[in-house]
Amino acid sequence: MLTIGDKLPDFTVPVQQGVNALPAGETLSQDAFPGKWKVLFYWPKDFTFVCPTEIVGYAGLKGDFEDRDAVLIGASTDTAHVHLAWRKSDPDLAAADFPWLADNGGVLASQLGILDKNEHVAFRATFIIDPDNVIQAVQVSRDVIARFVAEGPTEAELQAAKSNLVGGFALRIDSNRKLLDNVANIAWNRLPLDYLNTWTRQIERVSAADVQRAMARVLQPERMVTVVVGAAP
């Protein structure tokens, strides 16, 4: 995922704004709004429950952004026609008068590193971009954590994690200091004395359901707070 200090990638993406006309192939590129800061935010899908409140909330700040020489740009992986239909279905969305990128191919979302490749939707994310198109702040939502708590990892994700842990086990004990740290861990947590001998076998036995239960026990996404660090416009 792109982060603070990275350059906004070049892009040309269909865009939709207003409710008075059908989309006619309008596009927006990285060169739009020269000299302006840009607040680019993605939501996963149109016609969903949470997204309208987020969009309307941003729309309420549009004047504050303009006072700071910043423009507001919304985006999702829906088409321009779906954007228009959603605006027309809700007066508050119809009044949210700023451009919505129709990143239906997920090209920009993929370049930004926020595309869920299984669902082909973007994660909920916000990028604050300076007039030189350098990213100065990033916020990505709790959607990934919430999915893990609700569903656990996919089989592919679980196998990748196991391979990384088991394959890197030798690096956990390749110095006297690391051996001492492991001995201290065994003593402090009252682990079995054969803990290191059986560690890789225990990892191999972990199931996706085990991970889901563990994460559900210790994580509460709805109570998490996201802190964004970066330069302010």
N, C-alpha and C positions, 0 to 999 in steps of 0.2 A: 504494500500500500504506500502511496506517495505521502510524504509527511512534510513538516516544517522545513523550509529551505529548498524543497524540490520545485522544479519549474512545471507550471501547468502545461500538459502536452498539447500539441497542435490538434485541432479538431474542427470539423464542420458537421453540425448535427441539426436535424429538423427542429423547428421551434414553433410553439403555438402561443398566442396571446389574444385575449378578448373573446367575445361571444358573437360578434356581428357578422363573421364571414367564415366560410369553410377554409381549412388549410389549403394553401396554394403553393406548396413547395418552399416556404420560407425556411431559412437556415440561420444559425448563429455560429460564429467561430471564436477562437481564442483572441482574435484581434478586435472583437466588438468592445465598445465602451473604452476607448483609449483614454489614459490618464485617470481612470477610475479604479477604486477598489471594487472587488466583486465578492459577494457572499453567495456561494453556490451550494445549494442543499438538495440532497436526493431523498426521496421516499420510495418504499418498495413498489407499491401498486396504487393505481387509481381505483376508485370505488371500494375503498376499504375504510374501516371504522376509525382508526387512529389518525390516519394521514390528513383528513380535512382540518382537524384542530391545529395540527402543526402548521399547515399552509396558511390558515387564517391568522394564526399567531404571528408568523413571519410577515404577513401582509400588513398587520397592524404596526409593524416596526419600519415599514418601507420609508416613511417620511424621516425617521431618525437616521436611517442609512443614507438617505439622500443628503441630509444635513452634513454628513461626514464624507461626502464625495464617494459614496459606495452605492453600487447597484445590486439589486436582489435578483437571483436567477434560480428558479426551481427546476427539478429534473426527476424523471423516472424512466423506466424502460418501456413505458406505454407508447402508443403511436400518437401523432398529433390529433387524429380524429377522436381517439379515446379521451385525450385531454379536453377537447372541445365539448364532447358529450358530458363529461364529468362537471365541467364548469357550468354548463347549462342546467344541470340537475340540481344545483345548489346555489342559492343567491349569494352566500358568503364567498364561495369559490369564484363565482362570476365577478365579484367585486375585487378579487385578488389580482390586481392589474399589474402583473409583471410577467416576463417571459418564462415559459415552461419548456425546457428541452425535452424532445421526444426521442430519447436515446434507445430506440426500439431494438437496435442491433447490439446494444450493450457495449459499444466500442469505447466511448469515453469512460463509462463506469469501470470497464476492464482495465483501461490505462491508469485510472486512478487507484485501482486495486480494491474496489468495493463491490465487485460483482459476485453474487452467489451463483456459481457456475451450474449447480444442480437445479436451482429454481429459475435461473435466468432472470433474477431481479436484483436490484441494487440494495445494499445495506442502507439503513438510515444513517446519513453522514452529512457533515457540513464542512466546507472548505472556505477559509477567508484568504483571498488572493490579492496581492498588492498590484499597483499599476504596471509593474514590470512582469506581471504574471508569475510571481514567486509566491508559493504557498506560505502563509504566515501563521495559520492556526488550523487545526483539524479536530473534528469531533466525530467519532463513530459510535453508533448506538449500541445498546446492550443486546441487540437481536441475536448475535451469535451465542452469547452466554445463555440467553433465555432458551434458545433452541436446544443447547446441550442439557440444560436443567430439565426441559420437558421431554426430550427424546433420547438424549445420550448421543455419543458419536456414531457416525456411520461405520460400517465394517472396514471400509478403506481407511478412514481416519484412525480407527483403532489399530489396525495393522501397521500403519506408518509410525504411530507413536511407539508401539511395541518394538519395532525394528530399530528405532532411534535409541530407545532406552537399553535394549539388550545389546545392540551393537556397540554402544558407548560405555558399557559396564566397565571394561578394562581401564578406562580413563578415570573411573571413580576411585581406583585403588592403586594408581601408578606412582605414588610417592608416600614416604613415611608420614607426611602431614595429613594426606587424605586417609590413610589407614587409621591414624589417630582420631581423625574426625568421625570416621565410621564407628570406631570402638566407643567413642563418647556418645554417639547417637544410640548405639545398642544399649549402653548403660542408662542413659537419661530416659529413654522411652521404654525401658524394660523389655527389649526385644529378645527373641530366642538367640542363643549363642551361635546357632548355625545360620543366622540371618544372611550373612554374605554368601554362604554356600548355596542357599536356596533362593536367593533374590531373583535370579533370571527365570527360574521355574515359576515363581509366584507371579512375575509379570506376565509370562505366557498364559497363565490361567485366567487373567482378568478378562471379563466379558464387557460388552457394551452396556449391559444392564447394570453391572457393578459400577461402572463410571457414572451412569445416569443417577443411580441411588446415592452415590457419594456426593455428587454435585448438588443434587436436590436437598441433601442434608445440610450442607454448609453454605450454599449460595441462595440469595434472595434477590433476583434481578430487579424486582419492582422497588426495592429499597436502596439500590445502588445510586451513587451520585457520580456524575461524569465531570471531571475537571479538565478544562481546555487551557493549554498553555501556549502562548504565542504572542507575536507583536500585535498591538491594537491599531486599527485604522486611525 
